Structures are given as structure tokens and as C-alpha cells.
Amino acid sequence: MSKLLEVNDLSIDLPVPAGTLRAVRDISFAVDKGETLALVGESGCGKSLTALSLMNLLPQAAKRRARTFRFDDLDLIKIGERKMTDIRGRRMAMIFQEPMTSLNPCYTIGDQLEEALLRHQKVSRKQARERAVFLLDKVGITAAGSRLKQYPHQLSGGLRQRIMISMALMCGPSLIIADEPTTALDVTIQAQILALLVSLQGEFEMAVIMITHDLGVVSRVADKVAVMYCGEIIETGSTKELFAQPLHPYTKGLLDCIPVPGRTHRGSHLGSIPGTVPTPFGKLSGCVFRNRCSKVTSACSEGLIETRNLSESRSCRCLLIHE
């Protein structure tokens, strides 16, 4: 497959009263056309900031730098905001984390759906409305035409999330970034939304970056996984490889926390990861997971831990791999 998105050594710094918060540090990943990459990790590890950096929607004070930051034929570091405005919504779109607050309560669903198409393509309002009705029907919303006149507060959480997906698809983008799209939904609706995303991805031939902390979601939708911890990508691999043989102690800890049907017995204890995530201020050295790792050695606190590439799709940032 050809690469749609390629990121090498991306870092994001945030100036705060206590100093410089090194929120994302030297991360690298790639997404092929039609592929699903899952960015996984605890809350606060830098997943959403990474997604926002792709869309150039970071806070104004944030500083973004990268060795390679390429989307299709574009260098996202060099292009200006005006050019980026033409890309957002048209070639790259985002499904934001919270459907309850991502829609504007002052505008109808129809106005919000049609806005992107009218902005990016030379179509009439009638054509934009027909496209909106088509996509609402495609995502399983009944009586789609009448929904266009409704306001967000008149819809359930599941319907709002489906509308957010429709909005992202309005211009037929090559890449969809889904930032925890099932967080606020109950289990049944979550399953429906995930099945919908997989179906639409195949139909519209899109690449997807799925941001989540739910490894159950990852196992169902992702082709490959990048595990983040404290602003770093500490392991990557295909979904099948990573679930079958996790390499980093943090990845192993995450998988031990999940009950496995047929193997986890009722009343047995699930795994846990002791300790707390360090605050990424100033210059950091050694392994960021060492204060929570059961296999820590004195070498883990020294210098920079290099990422070792084990194959084209597999890498790990841990001294155990080097040994």
C-alpha cells in the first residue's frame, strides 16, 4: 500500500506557568490508504494532541515540530493556515470526542452538515442538502429529511454521533480522525457506531486514525496499533501481533487489565499497573515507564531509550528488546 500519512519525530511543547510541558516527544507513525491505525494509551498521554496537530488545531501557544509531516502530496509543516483551511473537512476530517458538545446548539443539523460542502465545493444549497440526506440515511438515521430541521438538543447521543460521522463524510475525505467516538455512548450504541465506521471505511475507501483507551475497540477495528505513554510511542505493531505477543511491559500491563472470555474466571483478580504517570516537564531521560515497571534496572534511568525496529511493522522502546 502507498502511504497516505507519514509522521517522523513529531514533538509538541506547551508553555505553562510551571515551565514547558513536553506533551508529545519524537513520535513516528504512518497510515496507508484504506488502513486503520489505533492510537492507544491512558488519558493525558498525548493522543488527542497528536490528532489536533495533524489538523493544525493546537492551542495558539503550542509549538509543533517534526522531521517529516506529510499528508499525501503535502508537507503539513510548510503549508500556511489558508491552505490548511482548504484541507480540513475536504481531504482530512475529524470526528470529535464528545458528540453532546461538538454540535452547535444554535444551528439546525442541516445547516451544520451543509456548511462544509458549501465551503469546499461549488455546489448549490439544494445539492448540499441532498448530500446531507444521503449521508444521514447511509449512517442509519430514519426520516433523514426531517432531521435536517432539528437542533442538537432534540437528538439522543447515538444520533448525534451518527450526525458527527455524516458531517466528517460530507466532502469525501481521504483520512478520518476519530477521537474516542464511542466514549459517551452505552455498550449497544458503541457496537453499532464501530460497525458503522468499519462499513463506511470500506465503502468510501478512507484511512482512519482511531484514538481510544479501549483495547476492546482496537481489537475489532484496527489494522495496526501504536501504544502511547507519557507523550511517547512505546510500541507499534499489527493488531494481531501486538495482542498475541506484547513486547513492552506497559502494553502487557494494559492487556492484563482486560477480562478474556473463557480464560478470566468469575471472581478472579484482573491485572493492574501500580504507580502514576510522570509529569513530562523539562528534559527527560531514561524510560518514562520505569517508576511503574516490575522489570526495571539501573540502566532504565540512564540516557535515551532508543526505539528498536524489529520489522517493517513492529517496533518497541524498551531495553528488554535491546537485550
Secondary structure, DSSP 8 states (H G I E B T S, - for coil): --EEEEEEEEEEEEEETTEEEEEEEEEEEEEETT-EEEEE-STTSSHHHHHHHHTT-S-TT-EEE-SEEEETTEETTTS-HHHHHHHBTTTEEEE-S-HHHHS-TTS-HHHHHHHHHHHHS---HHHHHHHHHHHHHHTT-SSHHHHTT--GGGS-HHHHHHHHHHHHHTT--SEEEEESTTTTS-HHHHHHHHHHHHHHHHHHT-EEEEEES-HHHHHHH-SEEEEEETTEEEEEEEHHHHHHS--SHHHHHHHHTS--TTTS-TT-------S-----BS---S-TTGGG-TT--GGGGSS----EE-SSS-EE--HHHH-
